[in-house]
């Protein structure tokens, strides 16, 4: 468990989960400046699935204003992976979550209110 480095690792982790009959969920976001809203979202998502995957928006696709992201994607991924509700984390090197969703094919996709 932890930070995955490529799509093949992601798909392998999902295959292992499914082989064990586990329900897989996915959250996606920037997670640049993590706050309690993020934690509540991840906690609720994890309560609804057996394994929670989180994809992090890569630096070059973060569009939140000047000097953002504050933290590089590798550090954001490492931080999110340290949260007990998150089982696997990957940096998404595409402009949207669509590729990750199609690659992972989660049983549940959790979209935040923002």
Buried (B, 14 or more C-beta within 10 A) or exposed (E): EEBBEEBEEBBEBBEEBBEEEBBBBBBBBBBBEBEEEBEEBBBEBBEEBBBBBBBBBBBEBBEEEEEEBEBEBEEBBBBBBEBEBBBBBBBBBEEEBEBBBEBBEBBEBBEEEE
